[in-house]
């Protein structure tokens, strides 16, 4: 497993790097096929309250991306909290894979295919003053999508606790979106030409 520890607005000390790597190594007991883990620690200088230490963790495992974030008043507590959230997500994901035979097969197939995490890139565009009052795009994010079924996408939406998820539908080879509805159900958006 590849562990990347980076810092924003602070220098990552050897003690912080070792602590982060040890905590990430400990979660491997829940899931065998973790490919990469990205730990980003930062200090929010704009926050006036005590919770200005932040830790963001992203884990790639068999085509599944798990993310968590934690704000605390101390950096080690933020790291522990974020990794604890990832640990809970991994347990929940593993339980769902065990309970559903279709997911077990899809999980095994993803384990065979997952040699390297898909590349993701984020571009930040400087916000220019809007003279015409229209909103400007200040951030774009590009990511590679692995084909998955609608059920797998819905499962990832619940595991990641997100509002929506864009994915490549394995059956139609088209880009689809699953989203969380206000009534607690999950909606699906499929493209179509008129």
ZIZIQUI-V932360 format. One record per residue. N is the residue number from 1. PHI is phi as a letter, one per 20 degrees, with the letter a starting at -180 (999 if undefined). NEAR is the number of other C-alpha atoms within 12 Angstrom. Layout:
BEGIN
n: <N,N>
phi: <PHI,PHI>
near: <NEAR,NEAR>
END
This chain:
BEGIN
n: <1,2,3,4,5,6,7,8,9,10,11,12,13,14,15,16,17,18,19,20,21,22,23,24,25,26,27,28,29,30,31,32,33,34,35,36,37,38,39,40,41,42,43,44,45,46,47,48,49,50,51,52,53,54,55,56,57,58,59,60,61,62,63,64,65,66,67,68,69,70,71,72,73,74,75,76,77,78,79,80,81,82,83,84,85,86,87,88,89,90,91,92,93,94,95,96,97,98,99,100,101,102,103,104,105,106,107,108,109,110,111,112,113,114,115,116,117,118,119,120,121,122,123,124,125,126,127,128,129,130,131,132,133,134,135,136,137,138,139,140,141,142,143,144,145,146,147,148,149,150,151,152,153,154,155,156,157,158,159,160,161,162,163,164,165,166,167,168,169,170,171,172,173,174,175,176,177,178,179,180,181,182,183,184,185,186,187,188,189,190,191,192,193,194>
phi: <999,e,d,d,d,c,c,c,m,b,e,f,f,f,f,f,f,f,f,f,f,f,f,f,g,f,f,f,f,e,b,f,d,e,e,b,c,d,d,d,d,b,c,e,f,e,f,e,e,f,e,d,e,c,c,d,c,c,c,d,b,l,n,d,d,d,c,b,b,b,d,b,e,c,f,f,f,f,f,f,f,f,f,f,f,f,g,f,f,f,f,f,f,f,f,f,f,f,f,d,f,f,f,f,f,f,f,f,f,f,f,f,f,e,e,c,f,f,f,c,b,c,d,d,d,f,f,e,f,e,e,e,n,e,f,d,f,d,b,c,c,d,b,e,d,e,f,b,f,f,f,f,f,f,f,f,g,f,f,e,l,d,e,b,b,e,b,e,f,f,e,d,l,d,f,c,c,d,b,e,e,f,e,n,e,d,d,c,d,d,f,b,e,d>
near: <23,22,26,24,32,26,26,18,16,17,16,22,16,13,14,28,25,19,25,38,29,20,30,37,24,20,29,27,15,22,30,21,31,35,32,32,36,35,41,36,41,33,29,22,15,12,14,11,13,16,21,23,34,36,40,36,39,36,40,36,39,34,34,42,38,38,32,34,29,31,27,26,22,21,33,26,25,33,38,34,28,36,40,27,30,41,32,23,33,35,22,23,33,28,20,24,27,17,13,17,13,16,27,20,16,27,31,21,19,28,24,16,19,23,19,23,29,23,15,16,12,13,13,13,12,12,13,13,12,12,9,8,8,10,12,16,15,15,14,14,14,14,18,19,25,29,27,33,29,31,26,33,39,34,33,39,32,28,31,30,25,22,21,25,33,32,34,26,27,19,15,16,17,21,26,29,28,32,28,24,17,9,8,10,15,25,23,24,22,20,16,9,4,3>
END
